[in-house]
Amino acid sequence: MIQQGQSLPSATLSELTAEGMQTHDIPALFANKKVVLFAVPGAFTPTCSESHLPGFVVKADEIKAKGVDMIACVSVNDAFVMQAWGETQNANQIHMLADGDASFTKALGLEMDSGKFGGVRSQRYAMIIENGTVTQLNVEPPKSFDVSSAEAVLKQL
């Protein structure tokens, strides 16, 4: 599993924007930026939709006021699902990034097998990234939601 002080792996994530489908190279996307990246097991799932993403939507201005250039949410879903989920959650200040084949999640070592729920998914986590290097990493134990919340991340900024 990736650790604090390590650089993010080379990978790509997709994002459906008003300009169309974007494919982002992770090192380039996060270069020279302070980023809060959080991951959820799945779009439109209960904790993710009721607490995790909404917390970052509500706290986005406070987070950005701490010098954060970008807030991004990643999930092992396709870009169409991530875009639709972002719209339903009014997540216009958050980059909704799709890891459709779980390659980024696997490269981080943060995948989990959810069985019949959806197969390979991401563990729930949040990280603070500065110029491509992980400076804080908060991975939730299974079926928990605490250390990866917007409130927890704000305390670390």
C-alpha positions in Angstrom: 0.0 0.0 0.0 1.2 3.5 -0.8 2.7 5.3 2.2 3.1 8.9 3.3 6.1 10.4 1.6 5.8 8.4 -1.6 4.9 9.7 -5.0 1.6 8.7 -6.6 2.0 5.9 -9.2 1.8 6.6 -12.9 -1.8 6.0 -14.0 -4.7 7.5 -15.8 -8.2 8.4 -14.6 -11.2 9.6 -16.7 -13.5 12.5 -16.1 -16.5 13.5 -18.1 -16.7 17.3 -18.3 -18.6 19.9 -20.2 -15.8 19.7 -22.8 -16.3 15.9 -23.1 -14.3 12.9 -21.9 -10.9 13.8 -20.4 -8.2 11.3 -19.7 -5.9 12.5 -17.0 -2.3 11.4 -16.4 -2.1 11.4 -12.6 1.5 12.8 -12.3 0.6 15.6 -14.7 -2.8 16.3 -13.1 -1.4 16.7 -9.6 2.0 18.4 -10.5 2.7 21.6 -8.7 -0.6 21.4 -6.8 -1.9 20.7 -3.3 -4.7 18.2 -3.7 -7.2 16.5 -1.5 -8.1 13.2 -3.0 -10.7 10.9 -1.5 -12.0 7.6 -2.6 -15.2 5.8 -2.1 -16.2 2.1 -2.7 -19.0 3.1 -5.1 -21.0 6.0 -6.5 -24.6 6.2 -5.4 -24.0 3.9 -2.4 -25.4 4.8 1.0 -22.4 6.1 3.1 -20.8 7.6 0.0 -23.9 9.5 -1.1 -25.2 10.4 2.4 -22.0 11.4 4.1 -18.7 11.1 2.3 -19.2 13.1 -0.9 -21.7 15.6 0.7 -19.1 16.4 3.4 -16.6 17.5 0.8 -19.3 19.4 -1.1 -20.2 21.4 2.0 -16.6 21.9 3.2 -15.1 22.6 -0.3 -14.7 26.4 0.3 -13.1 25.8 3.7 -10.7 23.2 2.3 -9.7 25.4 -0.6 -9.2 28.3 1.8 -6.4 26.2 3.4 -4.4 26.4 0.2 -5.8 23.4 -1.6 -5.8 23.8 -5.4 -8.0 20.8 -6.2 -10.5 18.4 -4.5 -11.0 15.1 -6.3 -13.2 12.1 -5.7 -12.2 8.7 -7.2 -14.2 5.5 -7.5 -14.0 2.3 -9.4 -16.9 3.3 -11.6 -17.1 4.7 -15.2 -16.8 8.4 -16.0 -20.5 8.5 -16.9 -21.6 7.3 -13.5 -19.2 9.6 -11.7 -20.4 12.6 -13.7 -24.1 11.7 -13.0 -23.4 11.2 -9.3 -21.5 14.5 -9.1 -24.5 16.3 -10.7 -27.0 14.7 -8.2 -24.7 15.8 -5.3 -24.0 19.4 -6.6 -20.3 18.5 -6.6 -19.3 21.2 -9.0 -16.1 22.1 -7.1 -15.0 18.5 -7.0 -13.3 16.6 -9.9 -15.2 13.3 -10.2 -12.6 10.9 -11.4 -13.3 7.4 -12.7 -11.0 4.4 -12.2 -13.0 2.1 -14.4 -10.6 -0.8 -14.5 -9.3 -0.2 -10.9 -5.8 0.2 -12.2 -5.1 3.3 -10.2 -6.6 1.8 -7.1 -4.6 -1.4 -7.5 -1.4 0.6 -8.1 -2.0 2.3 -4.8 -2.6 -1.0 -3.1 -5.9 0.2 -1.8 -8.3 -2.2 -3.6 -10.7 -4.5 -1.9 -12.8 -7.4 -3.1 -16.4 -6.6 -2.3 -17.6 -9.9 -3.7 -21.1 -9.9 -5.3 -21.6 -6.2 -4.3 -19.4 -5.1 -7.2 -16.2 -7.1 -7.3 -12.9 -5.1 -7.0 -13.6 -1.7 -5.4 -11.6 1.0 -3.7 -11.2 1.1 0.0 -12.5 4.3 1.6 -9.7 6.7 2.1 -8.6 10.3 1.9 -5.1 11.7 1.2 -3.4 15.1 0.9 -1.0 15.3 -2.0 1.6 18.0 -2.5 3.2 18.1 -6.0 2.4 14.4 -6.5 3.7 13.2 -3.1 1.3 11.8 -0.5 1.7 13.9 2.7 -1.3 12.5 4.6 -3.0 9.2 4.1 -6.2 8.2 6.0 -7.5 4.7 5.2 -10.7 3.6 6.8 -11.1 0.2 8.4 -13.8 -1.9 6.7 -17.3 -0.6 7.2 -16.1 2.6 8.9 -16.3 6.3 8.1 -14.3 8.6 10.2 -10.7 9.4 9.2 -11.5 10.1 5.6 -14.2 12.6 6.2 -14.0 16.2 5.1 -13.8 17.3 8.7 -10.9 14.9 9.5 -9.0 16.2 6.4 -9.6 19.8 7.3 -7.9 19.2 10.7 -4.8 18.0 8.8 -4.5 20.9 6.5 
